[in-house]
Amino acid sequence: MMQSVHTRPHSWIEHVFSAKAVQRGAVIRRSVAWVEHEIGRDRFVAEVRARDFHLLESGGQFIVICSRAPIRRLV
């Protein structure tokens, strides 16, 4: 079992969403298992939604597109 780094969900969220990639509107990736352990899936989805970002899940990873611009799947 993974050891929680952040004892409070708020500090974990602040840490993740203060990354330079987020500020640039780039992409961040986090392990689904880690997110579920740290703050839970529902809370993470709510935080992404509150920022109007896009969230994908694939291969045990959450992929957050840190942009409010529309996305278009090409393939």
Helices and strands as residue ranges (DSSP letters): H 9-17, H 20-24, E 27-31, H 32-38, H 41-50, E 54-58, E 61-65
